[in-house]
Amino acid sequence: MNHAQPGGSAWHRRMLPRPSTERHRTATVLELFFDLCFVTAVAQTAAAFEHELAGGRFGHGVLGYVLVFFAIWWAWMNFTWFASAYDTDDVPYRLLTLLQIAGALVLAAGAAKALQEYDFTVITYGYVVMRLAMVSQWLRAARSDPERRRTCLRYAAGILVVQIGWVARLWLPDDAGLPSFLVLVVAELAVPAWAERAGQTTWHPHHIAERYGLFTLIVLGESITAATATVRAALDTEVSLGDIAPLAAGGVLTVFAMWWLYFTQSAAGKLNSLGTALRWGYGHYFVYASAAAVAAGLAVEIAHLTGHAHLDRPVVAAAYTVPVALYVAVLRLLHRGAVGLGVLDVVWAAGVLAVLAVTFTPSPVLATGCVMSVLVAAVVTVTERTGRPAREATSA
C-alpha cells in the first residue's frame, strides 16, 4: 500500500484528510493506472470525432465532441481532487476506484454512439457508475472527518441528485436533450463550489499540479499514438512518403511544442485559494479537449490528402489549427495573474494569432509546427530575460 493512515490496516482505515502541506506528495500507482485506463475514453472520443469531421458533419461532430468530453473530464477531475484530500489506499478505496475505472470503460464503449448519434444511453450508465462510486467515497470521508462532515455530505448529496437527473434525462423527448444536458452540466459544475463553502477540503497543491501534468502527458502521448497510426494507414495507400512527410513533421513539432509550453510554467504555487483552484481545474477541460482534438485534426488532414474527407480546404485546416490555438490561449489564461499585460502576454497572443493565420496557407500542419516551435523559443527567451524561472519542479 502507498499510504498508511493511523488506526487501521490495509483492509480498512479511517478516511482521514491528508495534510495539504505533506512533503514529497506524489501520484500513486493507482492514480496512474486510473489515468491510463481513463485515456481509453479519450481515444475513443477523439476517433469518433475524426470520423464525423472526415464525413463532412463538422457542426454535428464538434457539438458531440464537446458534450462527450465533458463526461470524461468531469469524472476524472472529481476523482483527482478527492484523492488529493482523502486517499487512504485501503481495500475499500481501491475497490471503489476500480469500479470507477470500470465505469470509464463503459463510457468509452458508448462514446462513439453518443458522439455520432447523440445516443447517450451507454455513456450515461458508465458515467453514473463512476459518480455513484464517488458518492460512496464522500460518505466514507464524512464519517471519518467530523471537521469537514458538512462539506463531504454536500458533495455526496449534490452528486447523487445530479445523477438522478442524468438517468431521468434518458426518458426525455429528443428536443429536450441538449437543454437538459446543459442544465445538468451547470449543476455538476456548481456542486464543488457549493460544497467547499462549508469547509475547504485538504487538497494538496503540488499533488494536484502533478496529477494534471501527468494526465496532460498521457493525452499528448495518445495524440502521438493516434497520429502515428493514421500516418501508417495512409502509407498503406498510394500516398507517397513525400506527400505525407510534411504532415508527419508538422504534427510531431506541434505536439512537442505543446508539451514544452505546458511544462514551461508551474501551477503549484498559484493554487492557493478555492477560486484559483476552480479556475485551474475547470479551465483544463479546454486544455485536454483541444489536445485530444489535435490528433483528430491531423487525421482529417490526412483523410483529405487521400481523398476521404468531404470538407472544404479551409475547414480541413481549421480542424487542426483551431484546437492548437485554443490550447495555447487557455494555457496562458490559466497561468497569468491579475497583473497588467506584459511582454509574455504579447508573445503568447502573437502565437495564437499566428497559428490561426496559417489556416489559410498551403501546408497548415507543417506551418503550425513551425509557428509553435518559434513560440517555444520566444517564450523561453522572454522568460529568461525577465528573470522568471523557466520551469519550477512541480513535485517540490
C-alpha positions as CSV (number, residue, x, y, z in Angstrom):
1,M,0.0,0.0,0.0
2,N,1.2,3.5,-0.8
3,H,-0.3,5.5,2.1
4,A,-0.9,4.3,5.7
5,Q,-3.4,6.2,7.9
6,P,-3.0,5.6,11.6
7,G,-5.5,3.4,13.4
8,G,-6.2,0.8,10.7
9,S,-4.8,-1.8,8.4
10,A,-4.6,-2.3,4.7
11,W,-8.1,-3.8,4.8
12,H,-9.7,-0.8,6.2
13,R,-8.6,2.6,7.5
14,R,-10.4,5.7,8.7
15,M,-10.6,8.1,5.8
16,L,-8.8,11.0,7.5
17,P,-7.8,14.0,5.4
18,R,-4.3,14.1,4.1
19,P,-2.4,17.3,5.1
20,S,-2.2,19.9,2.3
21,T,1.4,20.6,3.4
22,E,2.5,17.0,3.2
23,R,6.1,16.7,1.9
24,H,7.1,14.6,-1.1
25,R,3.5,14.0,-2.1
26,T,3.4,12.4,-5.5
27,A,0.9,10.5,-7.6
28,T,0.3,6.9,-6.6
29,V,0.4,3.8,-8.8
30,L,-3.4,3.5,-8.5
31,E,-3.8,7.1,-9.8
32,L,-1.5,6.4,-12.7
33,F,-3.4,3.2,-13.5
34,F,-6.7,5.2,-13.3
35,D,-5.3,7.7,-15.8
36,L,-4.1,5.1,-18.3
37,C,-7.5,3.4,-18.3
38,F,-9.3,6.7,-18.5
39,V,-7.5,7.8,-21.6
40,T,-9.2,4.9,-23.4
41,A,-12.3,7.0,-23.3
42,V,-10.4,10.0,-24.6
43,A,-9.0,7.9,-27.5
44,Q,-12.4,6.6,-28.5
45,T,-14.0,10.0,-28.4
46,A,-11.2,11.6,-30.5
47,A,-11.5,8.7,-33.1
48,A,-15.3,9.3,-33.3
49,F,-14.7,13.0,-33.7
50,E,-12.3,12.5,-36.5
51,H,-14.9,10.2,-38.2
52,E,-17.5,12.9,-38.0
53,L,-15.2,15.6,-39.4
54,A,-14.0,13.4,-42.2
55,G,-17.6,12.7,-43.2
56,G,-18.4,16.4,-43.5
57,R,-20.5,16.6,-40.4
58,F,-18.5,19.4,-38.8
59,G,-21.0,21.1,-36.6
60,H,-22.6,17.8,-35.5
61,G,-19.2,16.4,-34.7
62,V,-18.0,19.4,-32.7
63,L,-21.1,19.5,-30.6
64,G,-21.0,15.8,-29.9
65,Y,-17.3,16.0,-29.0
66,V,-17.9,18.9,-26.6
67,L,-20.7,17.0,-24.8
68,V,-19.0,13.6,-24.6
69,F,-15.7,15.1,-23.5
70,F,-17.4,16.8,-20.6
71,A,-18.3,13.4,-19.1
72,I,-14.7,12.2,-19.4
73,W,-13.1,15.3,-18.0
74,W,-15.5,15.8,-15.1
75,A,-15.4,12.3,-13.8
76,W,-11.6,12.3,-14.0
77,M,-11.3,15.7,-12.3
78,N,-13.6,14.8,-9.4
79,F,-11.6,11.7,-8.6
80,T,-8.4,13.6,-8.8
81,W,-9.4,16.3,-6.3
82,F,-11.0,13.8,-3.9
83,A,-7.9,11.6,-3.9
84,S,-5.7,14.5,-3.2
85,A,-7.5,15.1,0.1
86,Y,-8.7,11.6,1.1
87,D,-6.5,8.9,-0.4
88,T,-6.4,6.2,2.3
89,D,-5.3,3.4,-0.2
90,D,-7.1,0.7,1.8
91,V,-9.1,-2.1,0.2
92,P,-12.5,-0.3,0.0
93,Y,-10.8,2.7,-1.5
94,R,-9.1,0.6,-4.1
95,L,-12.2,-1.3,-5.0
96,L,-14.3,1.8,-5.4
97,T,-11.6,3.3,-7.6
98,L,-11.5,0.2,-9.7
99,L,-15.3,0.5,-10.0
100,Q,-14.8,4.0,-11.4
101,I,-12.3,2.6,-13.9
102,A,-14.9,0.0,-15.0
103,G,-17.4,2.9,-15.4
104,A,-14.8,4.7,-17.6
105,L,-14.5,1.7,-19.8
106,V,-18.3,1.5,-20.2
107,L,-18.2,5.2,-21.1
108,A,-15.5,4.6,-23.6
109,A,-17.6,1.9,-25.2
110,G,-20.5,4.3,-25.7
111,A,-18.5,7.3,-26.7
112,A,-18.8,6.8,-30.5
113,K,-22.5,6.2,-30.5
114,A,-23.0,9.3,-28.2
115,L,-20.9,11.5,-30.4
116,Q,-22.2,10.3,-33.8
117,E,-25.9,9.6,-33.0
118,Y,-26.4,11.6,-29.8
119,D,-27.4,8.3,-28.1
120,F,-26.2,8.8,-24.6
121,T,-27.7,5.7,-23.0
122,V,-24.4,3.7,-22.6
123,I,-22.3,6.7,-21.8
124,T,-24.8,7.8,-19.2
125,Y,-24.7,4.4,-17.4
126,G,-20.9,4.4,-17.4
127,Y,-20.8,8.0,-16.1
128,V,-23.4,7.3,-13.4
129,V,-21.4,4.3,-12.2
130,M,-18.3,6.4,-11.7
131,R,-20.2,9.2,-10.0
132,L,-22.1,6.9,-7.6
133,A,-18.7,5.4,-6.6
134,M,-17.7,8.9,-5.7
135,V,-20.8,9.3,-3.5
136,S,-19.7,6.3,-1.5
137,Q,-16.2,7.8,-1.1
138,W,-17.6,11.1,0.1
139,L,-19.9,9.3,2.6
140,R,-16.8,7.5,3.9
141,A,-15.0,10.8,4.3
142,A,-18.0,12.3,6.1
143,R,-18.0,9.6,8.7
144,S,-14.2,9.8,9.4
145,D,-13.7,13.6,9.2
146,P,-16.1,15.4,11.6
147,E,-14.4,18.8,10.9
148,R,-15.5,18.7,7.2
149,R,-18.5,16.5,7.5
150,R,-20.9,19.1,6.1
151,T,-18.6,19.6,3.1
152,C,-18.4,15.8,2.4
153,L,-22.2,15.4,2.8
154,R,-22.8,18.3,0.5
155,Y,-20.6,16.6,-2.1
156,A,-22.4,13.3,-1.7
157,A,-25.9,14.8,-1.8
158,G,-25.1,17.1,-4.7
159,I,-23.6,14.4,-6.8
160,L,-26.4,12.0,-6.1
161,V,-29.2,14.4,-7.1
162,V,-27.4,15.3,-10.3
163,Q,-27.0,11.6,-11.2
164,I,-30.7,11.1,-10.8
165,G,-31.1,13.9,-13.3
166,W,-28.8,12.2,-15.8
167,V,-30.7,9.0,-15.6
168,A,-34.1,10.8,-15.9
169,R,-32.8,12.7,-18.9
170,L,-32.7,9.4,-20.9
171,W,-36.5,9.4,-20.9
172,L,-36.9,13.0,-22.1
173,P,-38.1,13.7,-25.7
174,D,-35.3,14.3,-28.2
175,D,-35.9,18.1,-28.4
176,A,-35.1,18.4,-24.7
177,G,-31.8,16.5,-25.0
178,L,-29.4,19.4,-25.4
179,P,-31.1,21.9,-23.0
180,S,-31.3,19.3,-20.3
181,F,-27.7,18.3,-20.9
182,L,-26.6,21.9,-20.4
183,V,-28.7,22.3,-17.2
184,L,-27.1,19.2,-15.7
185,V,-23.6,20.4,-16.7
186,V,-24.2,23.6,-14.8
187,A,-25.5,21.6,-11.8
188,E,-22.4,19.4,-11.9
189,L,-20.1,22.4,-12.0
190,A,-21.9,24.1,-9.1
191,V,-21.5,21.2,-6.7
192,P,-17.8,21.7,-5.7
193,A,-18.3,25.5,-5.3
194,W,-21.3,24.9,-3.1
195,A,-19.8,22.1,-1.1
196,E,-16.4,23.8,-0.4
197,R,-18.2,26.8,1.1
198,A,-19.0,24.6,4.1
199,G,-15.2,24.0,4.7
200,Q,-12.4,23.5,2.2
201,T,-11.0,20.0,1.7
202,T,-7.3,19.5,2.2
203,W,-6.3,19.0,-1.4
204,H,-2.5,19.2,-2.0
205,P,-1.4,22.0,-4.5
206,H,1.7,20.2,-5.7
207,H,-0.1,16.9,-5.9
208,I,-2.9,18.5,-8.0
209,A,-0.4,20.2,-10.3
210,E,1.5,16.9,-10.8
211,R,-1.8,15.0,-11.5
212,Y,-2.9,17.5,-14.1
213,G,0.6,17.5,-15.7
214,L,0.6,13.7,-15.8
215,F,-2.8,13.5,-17.5
216,T,-1.6,16.1,-20.0
217,L,1.3,13.9,-20.8
218,I,-0.9,10.9,-21.3
219,V,-3.3,12.8,-23.6
220,L,-0.5,14.2,-25.7
221,G,1.0,10.7,-25.9
222,E,-2.3,9.4,-27.1
223,S,-2.3,12.1,-29.8
224,I,1.1,10.9,-30.9
225,T,-0.1,7.3,-31.0
226,A,-3.2,8.1,-32.9
227,A,-1.3,10.3,-35.4
228,T,1.3,7.5,-36.0
229,A,-1.5,5.0,-36.7
230,T,-3.1,7.5,-39.2
231,V,0.2,8.1,-41.0
232,R,0.9,4.4,-41.2
233,A,-2.6,3.7,-42.6
234,A,-2.0,6.5,-45.2
235,L,1.3,5.0,-46.3
236,D,-0.5,1.7,-47.0
237,T,-2.4,3.5,-49.7
238,E,-0.9,5.1,-52.9
239,V,0.1,8.3,-51.0
240,S,3.9,8.8,-51.3
241,L,6.2,9.5,-48.4
242,G,7.0,12.9,-49.8
243,D,3.3,13.9,-49.6
244,I,2.8,12.6,-46.0
245,A,6.2,13.8,-44.6
246,P,5.2,17.5,-44.1
247,L,2.1,16.4,-42.2
248,A,4.1,14.0,-40.0
249,A,6.8,16.5,-39.3
250,G,4.3,19.3,-38.6
251,G,2.3,17.1,-36.2
252,V,5.4,16.0,-34.3
253,L,6.7,19.6,-33.9
254,T,3.2,20.7,-32.8
255,V,2.9,18.1,-30.0
256,F,6.5,18.6,-28.9
257,A,5.8,22.3,-28.6
258,M,2.5,21.7,-26.7
259,W,4.4,19.6,-24.2
260,W,7.1,22.2,-23.8
261,L,4.7,25.1,-23.3
262,Y,2.7,23.3,-20.7
263,F,5.7,22.4,-18.6
264,T,7.4,25.8,-19.0
265,Q,5.0,27.1,-16.4
266,S,4.4,25.9,-12.8
267,A,1.0,25.9,-11.2
268,A,1.5,24.6,-7.7
269,G,2.4,27.9,-6.2
270,K,-0.7,29.5,-7.8
271,L,-3.2,27.0,-6.4
272,N,-3.5,29.0,-3.1
273,S,-7.3,29.6,-2.9
274,L,-10.6,27.9,-3.9
275,G,-11.1,30.5,-6.7
276,T,-7.8,29.8,-8.4
277,A,-8.2,26.1,-7.9
278,L,-11.6,26.1,-9.6
279,R,-10.4,28.2,-12.4
280,W,-7.4,25.9,-12.9
281,G,-9.4,22.7,-12.7
282,Y,-12.3,23.9,-14.9
283,G,-10.0,25.5,-17.4
284,H,-8.3,22.2,-18.1
285,Y,-11.4,21.0,-19.8
286,F,-10.3,23.1,-22.8
287,V,-6.6,22.0,-22.4
288,Y,-7.5,18.3,-22.5
289,A,-10.2,18.6,-25.1
290,S,-8.1,20.7,-27.5
291,A,-5.0,18.4,-27.0
292,A,-7.0,15.3,-27.9
293,A,-8.6,17.1,-30.8
294,V,-5.2,17.8,-32.4
295,A,-4.8,14.1,-33.4
296,A,-8.3,14.2,-34.9
297,G,-7.4,17.3,-36.9
298,L,-4.3,15.7,-38.3
299,A,-6.3,12.6,-39.2
300,V,-8.7,14.8,-41.1
301,E,-5.8,16.4,-42.9
302,I,-4.5,13.0,-44.0
303,A,-8.0,11.9,-45.0
304,H,-8.2,15.0,-47.2
305,L,-4.9,14.1,-48.8
306,T,-6.1,10.6,-49.6
307,G,-9.5,11.9,-50.8
308,H,-11.5,10.5,-47.9
309,A,-12.5,13.9,-46.3
310,H,-15.6,15.6,-47.6
311,L,-14.8,19.1,-46.4
312,D,-13.7,22.4,-47.9
313,R,-9.9,23.0,-47.6
314,P,-10.1,25.8,-45.0
315,V,-12.4,23.7,-42.8
316,V,-10.0,20.8,-43.0
317,A,-7.1,23.1,-41.9
318,A,-9.2,24.7,-39.2
319,A,-9.9,21.3,-37.7
320,Y,-6.2,21.2,-36.9
321,T,-5.2,24.8,-36.3
322,V,-8.2,25.9,-34.1
323,P,-7.5,23.2,-31.3
324,V,-3.8,24.2,-31.3
325,A,-4.7,27.9,-30.9
326,L,-7.2,27.1,-28.2
327,Y,-4.7,25.1,-26.3
328,V,-2.1,27.9,-26.4
329,A,-4.7,30.6,-25.4
330,V,-6.1,28.6,-22.5
331,L,-2.6,27.7,-21.1
332,R,-1.7,31.4,-20.9
333,L,-5.0,32.4,-19.3
334,L,-4.6,29.7,-16.7
335,H,-1.2,30.9,-15.7
336,R,-1.3,34.6,-15.9
337,G,-2.1,36.5,-12.7
338,A,-4.0,39.7,-12.0
339,V,-1.2,41.9,-13.2
340,G,-1.4,44.0,-16.3
341,L,-0.4,42.9,-19.8
342,G,3.3,42.2,-20.2
343,V,5.7,41.1,-22.9
344,L,4.9,37.4,-22.3
345,D,1.2,38.1,-22.9
346,V,2.0,39.7,-26.2
347,V,4.2,36.7,-27.2
348,W,1.5,34.2,-26.3
349,A,-1.2,36.2,-28.1
350,A,1.0,36.5,-31.2
351,G,1.4,32.8,-31.2
352,V,-2.3,32.2,-31.1
353,L,-2.9,34.6,-33.9
354,A,-0.1,33.1,-36.0
355,V,-1.5,29.6,-35.6
356,L,-4.9,30.7,-36.7
357,A,-3.4,32.6,-39.7
358,V,-1.6,29.5,-41.1
359,T,-5.1,28.0,-41.6
360,F,-5.0,29.6,-45.0
361,T,-1.5,28.5,-46.0
362,P,-0.9,25.6,-48.5
363,S,0.6,23.4,-45.7
364,P,-1.1,24.4,-42.4
365,V,0.1,21.4,-40.4
366,L,3.8,22.0,-41.1
367,A,3.3,25.7,-40.7
368,T,1.6,25.2,-37.4
369,G,4.6,23.1,-36.2
370,C,7.0,25.8,-37.2
371,V,4.9,28.6,-35.5
372,M,4.7,26.5,-32.3
373,S,8.5,25.9,-32.4
374,V,9.1,29.7,-32.7
375,L,6.6,30.3,-29.9
376,V,8.5,28.0,-27.6
377,A,11.8,29.7,-28.4
378,A,10.2,33.1,-27.8
379,V,8.6,32.1,-24.5
380,V,11.8,30.6,-23.2
381,T,13.9,33.7,-24.3
382,V,11.5,36.3,-22.8
383,T,11.1,34.3,-19.6
384,E,14.8,34.1,-19.1
385,R,15.3,37.8,-19.9
386,T,12.7,38.8,-17.4
387,G,14.3,36.8,-14.7
388,R,11.4,34.4,-14.1
389,P,12.1,30.7,-13.6
390,A,11.6,28.9,-16.9
391,R,10.4,25.9,-15.0
392,E,9.8,25.0,-11.4
393,A,9.7,21.4,-10.2
394,T,6.0,20.6,-9.7
395,S,6.9,17.8,-7.3
396,A,8.7,20.2,-4.9
